[in-house]
């Protein structure tokens, strides 16, 4: 039997890292585009970040810039911009990572699974045939085949090219 070691995850599991205080989406509007902060795109209406603890390569988070917790609080302009960006994200991910499909969703409220329930955000998770096999089912382990900084470098140019 082989052992798959992922020691960097332990700090997150134990709550020692990865759970910064404050809102990561609000902080994004003042941070530069960098692999360190994983911010691929931002403007006055929305931000696109890579998930630091992804379910799969290219796992993106899309959020309004304004701190809102409920869909009903979004303006028509915000709603349209978010919808357009969700589509743009799938186009870029399809071009750069060539997934076989996507999971796109919003967890509305803490009870629904939102890790940061006070700020709406959509998850876009690229999926490939056979991407999560017995590892996830039996050992609650996910295998991520490409380092997050490499994926960031692949995606950033297309997000910056408007």
N, C-alpha and C positions, 0 to 999 in steps of 0.2 A: 504494500500500500504506500502511496506517495502522500506527502503532507503539503498542503498549500498554505503557506504562511502569509498573513496580511497584518503584521504587527501595527502598522500605522492606523488601523481601524480601532484598536483598543482605546486610544485616547478619546476618540469620538464616542464610543460605546459607554465609556465611563464618565462622559460629560466633561472631560478635561480640555477639549479643544473642539473647534468646529461649531460651537454654539455661542457665537458672539452675542454680547448683550446689545439690545437695540434691534433695529430693523435693517436687514441686509439690503432690502430694496430701496429704502430711503437713503441709506449710505451710498448706494451706487451712483446717485445723481451727482455726487461731489468727488468721485474717485476716477482716476484715469483708466483707460483701457490697458489692461495688463494681465499676464498669465497669473500673477499673484492674486488679483482680485476677481479674475474670471469674468470680467464684464466685456461682453462682445459688442453690445450696442446700447446707447441711451440717447434720448432726446427729451424734450420738455413733457412728453406724454407717456413714455414707457421705457422700460429697460429690459435687456436680455442678458441673462447670466448663465454660466454653466453651473450645474449642480456640483458642489464640491464633494458630495458623497453620492455619486450617481448609481442608478439601477443598471445603466448600460452606457457605453461610449456615446458621447454627444447629448446626454441628458441635459436639456435646457429648461430654464425657468423664465417665463415672460410675465412681467408685472407692470401695472400702471405706475407712473412716477408718484402720483398722489397717493397718500396713505389711506386706503379704503378697505373695508373688510367685507363688503357685500356687493354683489352684482348690481343691485338696485341703486347703489350710490354712484355708479359710473355715468358719465355724461355720454351723449351720443357720439361725440368726437373721440372720447377714450375708447368706447366700445368698438368703433370702426377701426381705429388705429391698432387695437389689440388683435382684432380679427385678421386684419391685413398682415400683421407681424407673425401671427401663428402660421399663416400660409407661407410667408416668406421664409420662416424658419424651416418648414418642411422641405421647401425647394432647396435651400442651402444644404441641409443635412442629406437630402437625397443625392445632390450633386457630389458632395464631398465624402460621404460615408457609405452611400449606396445600401441603405437598409432595405429589408423586404417589407417593412410596414412601420407604423408608429402607434404608440399609445399617447393620446393627448387628453389631458384632463385637468380638472379644477376640484380641489377638496375645499368645500365651502363650510368653514367652521371646524373647530377643534375635534368635535365628535365625529366628523367626517374624515379625519385624518390629516388635517392641515397642520403642518409643523409650525407654521407662523400664521396663525389664523387671523391676526389683525391686519394683514396686508394681502389682498388677493394676489394669486399667482398661478399660472398655468404651468403644468409639466408637459414637456414634449420628450418622449422617450423613444429613440429609434429601436427597432426590433429586427432581428435576423432569425431565419429558420434555425432552430437548435441553439439559440444564444444562451438560454438559461436551462440547463439540463438538470441532472440528478443533484448537482452541487447545491442548488437553491432549495430543492425539495427535501433532501435528506440532511444537509448540514447547515442550512440557512447561510450559505456562502454564495456570493456573486463573483463571477470572474469577469474582469474588465480587461480586455486584451491590449488596449493602448493607453499609455500614460495620459493623464488629463491635460498636461501642458502641450503634448503633441496634438491632441484633438483641438485645443484652443487655437494653436497656430494654424491649423488647417481651416478653421471656421472664421477667424477674425477678418481676413481680407474681404470676404463676401459680405459680412455684416457692415464693414466700414465703407464699402462701395455702394453708394445709394444711387 
